[in-house]
């Protein structure tokens, strides 16, 4: 994270290559984003949009709001913490918990 509280790499050339020069609403491009451990391709679950929306709306508060503001509205972490009236540390924990809950809810059922 850069010093101004915004997400992303501090390298402008890396940001430009991925189309993320706008701190408010960066476009997404295939192949851009974090590289998984080992340098391989990220594991992507193929899910229906309806299922994702259903699981997202099933998240508890404040996890649901934190994820929505972070990923859908592209607020900075400082702005989100202020909106949700929490510290940056609490927001980081909340986002981590929300990602974990969402990932867990999207895992295929074991047979």
N, C-alpha and C positions, 0 to 999 in steps of 0.2 A: 504494500500500500504506500502511496506517495505521502509526503508530509502534509498535504492539505486535506487528508481524510477521504480522498477519492480512491475508488478501487482501480486496480489495473497496474500494469507495468509502468515504471517511470521512463522507459525507453520510448521516445516518440517514434522512432523508426519501426519498432515492433508494433506499436499501436496503429500506425498508419498502414502497415502491412495487413493487419487484421481488420482494418476499417473501424478502429475504436478511438478516433481522434476527438470525438465529442464526449465530454464527461457526463452529459445529461442523458443521452439516448444513443449509445453506441450500436451500430449495426452488427449483426452476427454473420460470420462467414465460416464455411466449412473448414476444418483444419485449424481454427484459431481457438485458443483457450489453453487451459492447463494441460501439461503433459503428464500422463499417469506415471507412477514409479516404474522404472525399467525402460522408459522411453517408448513403450508400445502405443498402440491405438487405445483411446479411452473406451471403456466398456459402456455401450449404450443399450438401454432397454428399449425394445420396440413396443410401444404402448399406444393405445388409442387416446386421442385428445380428451374424450369424455371421461375415461378412467383417470387420467391425470387431474382433470378439473375436479372430479368427484373426490379423489384422495386429498387434493389441495384444500378443498373446502371443509374436509373433515379434520384438518389440523386444529389443535387448540389455540386459543389466544394466549400470549401475544405472538406465538410462532407464525401463525398465518399472516398476520399484518406485517411482521418483519420481513418475511419472504416476499410478500407482494410488493412492498415498498422497494426492496432491494433489487429484485429481478424484473418486475413489471413496470415500475415507475422510475427506476434508475436514479433514486435519490442517493446522495452520498451517505456514508455511514454516520457522519456527524449529524446530518439532517434527520436521519431515521431515529437516531438516539434521542434527539430533541423532541421529535414528534411523539415518540412512544414513552418519553419521560424516563429514560434509563441511561445508565453510563455506557461508554463504549465497550467496556469489558462485559457488561451484562448483555449488550446487544450481540457481541461476538458469540457468547455462550448460547443465546437464544437462536441465532441463525444456525449455529452448529446443530443444536437440538432439532430444529425444524427440518434441516436437510436430512438428518438421520431418521426422523419419524417418517418423512415423505419417502425416502429410499426404502425403508422397511415396509411401508404400506404398498409399495409398488413391486416388491419381490414376488415372483411366482410362488404359488403354494407348493410345498413339498408333497410329493406323492408317496 
